[in-house]
Amino acid sequence: MNAIKSDLARLAGSSHETILVSAEKAKEAFERLYTIVARLRAEDGCPWDREQTPASIRNNIIEEAYELVEAISDHDPPHVKEEVGDLFMLASMVSWMYEQNSVFTASEALEEVSQKLIRRHPHVFGKSDADTPDKVVEQWNLIKEKVEGKRKKDSMLDDVPRHLPPMERAYKLQKKAAKAGFDWQKTQGKTENPPDGLWEKIQEEIQETREALKTGSEEQVEEEIGDLLFSLVNLARHHRVEPSLALQKANEKFTRRFIHVEKAMKKAQMPMDAEHLQHMDLFWEEAKSQEQPTRKRENQ
């Protein structure tokens, strides 16, 4: 035990006392969480939890990750804390599922990632002069290839995970290509962002989509809409906007306004159907007008 504490103190560095106290509390909290998860998965536990598999909760993991991102973007620490806990819970549940099947244990997964962090940070835990973020990334990739024996990618785009949501993957693919100089260039003497060529590309994709909708097959329509979305992601990237976050805000705005329409229609004792679209449009505009003062205050 003393050897473990000594090793932890060495890893913690100059502020080891504060870090070790926090780590001890985290250990106790994780032990409690892991015990609760195991209890829920027991034979006399929760029917829903017992029925789940790693595959069945994949979407839950993605949803919770996005909720955490949203909480961070909203600068809402209490919400961030809640969503961090939810992700810990799901990670613990997945780990316990594999442990139940004798594939690996939570301690093995945690030890493996700890060793990886130490191995890939020799500028902190060893001897290295990587003193800038760029040098650290270069060193990280070199360790992966030379020390860990991970195969060098055939393409720089291979670094972008295939399992990412399509919009986020499109954004990262474009960023990778742009780093190699494969990007829309500004017209000489102009400083607009994005460049004229990108706007022209978007207009071209809109026209091709309209043509496909008139005479094309379902596959052609799907392809053209995909090209149009890809171009719009490029537009977001040139404005340094994360498209998935922008779309999430649009989703929230639509939801907020639609709920207002629902409430107003109910109060007016009118059904939600196509025959009453004119009334719904009026309530939609009402919701928009109510939000505008708030946005003005935020920009002041």
N, C-alpha and C positions, 0 to 999 in steps of 0.2 A: 504493500500500500504506500509506504514512504517513497519507494522508487517511482511509483506512478505520479505521486504528488510532485516529486522533484522534476520529473519529465514535463509535467504540465506547467510548472513554474518556469521552466526553461523556455517552453513554447510561448508562454504568455508574455515574456519579456519584462520590460521595466515596470509595467503597471500590473504585475502578476497578481498582487493581493486582491485588487478590485475585480479583475477578470475571473480569478478562481472562485470568489464568492458568488459571482453571477453564474458561473458555470455549475456550481454546486446546486443552486436554486433551479437552474434549467434542467439538470439531471433529475432532480426530484419531480419536477413538473412533467417531464417526458415519461418518467416511470409511471406516474399516475395515469397519463393519457394512454400509454401503451397497454396498461392493465385494463383500463375501461374498454379499449378497442377489442382486446382478447376476450373480455367478458361478454361483449355484445355478439361475438362470433361463436361463443360456446353453444353446446347443444341445447341448453335451456336459456339461451340469450334471445336476441331480437330476431324475429323471422325475416325481416327485410335485410338486416345486416348479414345474416347467415347465408342468404340467397346470392349475395353479390360476389362477383369475381373481378380480377384485375381488368378484364375486358369490359365488364358492365359499368364500371365507374370511370372509364376514360373521359367521357363527356363531362362528368362532375369535376374532374381535375381541371379540364380546360376552362369550364365556367368559373370555377373558384379563382383560377389564375387571372382571368379577365376582371373579376370583381376586385381582386387585390390591386391590379393596375388602375382600375377606376378610382379606388379609394386613395391611392397614392396621388393620382392626378387631381383629385378633389381637395388635396391637402387636409385630409380628415384622419388624424392619428387614431382616434377610437375605432373607426371603421377599418383602418389598416390593421390594427391589432386583431380585430375579429377575423379578418380574412386570412391573415398569417396563421392564426390558430386553425382555421378550416383547412388550409393546405397541409399543415402539420398532421391534422387528423386523417386526411385522405392518404398522405404518404405513409403514415403509421398503419393504416388499414391494409394498403397494398403490401407493405412489408410483412405484416402478420399473416396475410393470405399465403405468401410464399413460404413463410416459416412453418405454417401449418402443414404444408406439403413437402417439408424437408428439402426445399430448394436452396434457400439461404436465410440467414437471420438478420434482424435489424442491426445487431452489433457488428456483423460482418460488413453490411452496407456502409455503416457509419465509419468503421475503421478504414475501409477501402477509400472512401472519399477524403478522409483525413490524411491518409498517406499520399494521395494524389495531390492535395493542396500543398503539403510539405515539399514533395518532389518537384512540383512545378513553380515553387517560389524560393529558389536558392538564394535570391537576393535578400530574402528575409531570414530563412532558416539555414543558409549555407554561405558559400563564398561566390558572389556574383556582383558585377558592377552595373546591372540593369537598373538605371536610375530615372528612366522616363517611361511613360505608358507605352510608347511605341516599342521600346526595347524589351519591355516586359512581355508584350504580345509576341514579338519575334522569338524570344526565348521560350515562351510557352509552347509555340508551335514546333520549335526545334526539339524540345524535350519529348513531345508527343511522338515525333518521328524517329529520333535517334535513340532515346532512352527507352521509351515504351514500345517502340516497334510498330506504331500505328502506320498504316499504309498512307503514303503521300497521295493526295488527291489528284485525279486525272485532270480536273478542271477546278478553277477557283470557285466555280459555282457549286461544287460538291460540298463546300462548307455550309451551304444553306440547307438546313434539315428539310427533308421531303414531307415530314409529318406536320409542318406548320400549317395553320389555316391559310387558304389560298391567297388572301389579300396581303397578309403579313409576309408570305413567301415571295410574292411578286415584288414587294417593297425591298426586301433584302437582296433579291436577285439583281434588281436594278442598281442598288447601291454597290454591290460587288462589281458589276460591269462598269459602273461609272469610275471606280477606283483605277481601272485599267485604261481609262480614257475613252471608253465606249459610251458616249453620252451625247445628248443634244448640245450643240455649241451655239453660243450667242452670236447674232449677226454683228459683224465688225462695226464698231462705233456705237453700238447700242448696249444698254445695261439692263434691259428688262429681264425679269425673272418670272416665269420661264421664258426661254427663247421663242422666236416666231415659229420655228420649225415644229415645236411641240404642239403649239396651238393649231397649226395646220394639220398635224397628224390626228389630233382629236376630232377636228372637223371632218377629215377623211374617214375616220372610223365611224362617226355618226352617220355619214352618207352611206357607207357600205352596209351598216346595220339596217338602215331604212330600206335599202334595196333588197337585202336578204329577207326582210320581213314581208316584202311584196311578192318576191318570186323564188326565194330560196327554200331549201329543205330545212327540217328542224336542226340538223347537224350544222348547216351553214349559219343559221340564226344564232345557235349556241356559240359557234366560233367567233362570229362578228361581235356579239355582245361581250365575249371574253376579251377580244382585242380592245374594245372600247374601255372596258374596266381597267385593263392593263395600262392604257394610255392615261386614264384619270389618276391611277396610282402614281404614274410618272409625274403628273402635274403636282400632286401632293408632295412628292419627294423634292421637287425643285423649290417648293415653298417651305421646306423643312417641316412638313406636317406629317405626323404618323397617320396614314389613311385609316387604319383599323380603329384608332382612337377617335378620329374625326367622324367615322361612321357610327361609332358607339354613341357619340354625343347627338348625332342626328336621330338615332334610334330612341334615345331618351326624350328628345324634343318631340318626336312624333307621338310617343307614348303619352307624354304629358298633355299634349293638345287633344289627342283622341279621347282621353279620359274626360277632359273638359266637355267635349262634344257629347259623350255618353251621358254625363250628368245633366247637361242642359236639355238634351232630348227627353230624358226621363222626367225632368221637372216640367217640361212642356207637354208631357203625356203623348209623345209621338214615337213611333217605332223606328228602330234603326234599319232602314232598308233603302233601296235605290230610288223609290218613289219620293222619298223625303230628302234627297241629296241636297237640294237647294237650301233647306233649313240647316242641314249639317254643315254645309259650306259657310253659312253665316256664323254659326257657333265656332267654327274653326278660325275664322278671321277674328272673332272676338277673343279667342284664346291667344292668338298672335299679338293682338293689340295690348293685351294685359301683360305680356312678357316684355314688350319693348322698353317700358320705363325701367325695369329691373336691369336690362342690359346696359342702358344708358348710365345708370348709377355705377355699374361695375366698371365702366370705361372712364369714369370721371376721376 
